[in-house]
């Protein structure tokens, strides 16, 4: 029986820390840095070591989008944040639709479904979950909205016009036509809050003279795990930081082709002694298309990889809450899950 030779340290570091993109597959996709797996490496989890290596860098932030880097963490934890953002951060959404009159061509069920998917601007942290047995709702767990629109002919429309915008009044029903009906003391408590649809230009229905809608809606607190309408994000995703290494100097026509193989801004050409030389400027911008591996004379000159513990998060809010608040709420949800798990462990040990 022959013993296998240990891999060189440089190869071990690559296996532990990098995901390698090859021509016919992706290598090192699994986490292997657990205790005892590599001689000479102490992979025992240590809180002080984690605090030293872990950090979050805000890259870009505006009203509805947030891009940040989460560095020094395992993929399972990063994915937990993503899943919580999608399915476990609560919001307010339309749950009950009471249709008193609908003479449009849209069926009641379809219209109710469209209304349910309209994002509602209301801070869910100020409301409680509604009891499933409660049919009426109260000011602490329910927001009441109304949609009341009737289409009529425009008496001032030109006689020769055929444009519905000129012929009819209120023939296009938008989410902006939904009005808030305060329940109880909500008018005083939320006097400064503009409760209603996040976007007022969502088309709900089209009417013709004589057709009308008379609808009352109840919004309740819920999570995306129960229904997608409660999800607070349009997208919440992450990707590993790309790493591009040039194994030797690439110049001239090869350098120009190399630049075209990557996303704009990744590779730039420098003038060195009158010759164009390729240089990696910003590998973060790369989409990892592996286009360079299609060129026989270039594929062995470049090494493509991704940093295993560097996650680039992108969070796009639906507008209900700012994205930085959503991330904070996701962290709070994860903390509560951990606390619940520790409590269960303590209870089990006592039993």
Secondary structure, 3 states (H helix, E strand, C coil): CCCCCCCCHHHHHHHHHEEEECCCCEECCCCCCCCCCCCCCCCCCCHHHHHHHCEEEEEEECCCEEEEEEECCCHHHHHHHHHHHHHCCCEEEEEEEEEEEECCCCCHHHHHHHHHCCCEECCHHHCCCCCCCCCCCCCCCCEEEEEEEECEECCCCCCCCCCHHHHEECCEEEHHHCEEECCCCHHHHCCCCCCEECCCCCEEEECCCCCEEEEEEEEEEECCCCCHHHCCEEEEEEEEEEEEEECCCCECHHHHHHHHCCCCCCEEEEEECCEEEEEECCHHHCCCCCHHHHCCCCCCCEEEEEEEEEEEEEEEECCCCCHHHHHHHHHHHHHHHHHHHHHHHHHHHHC
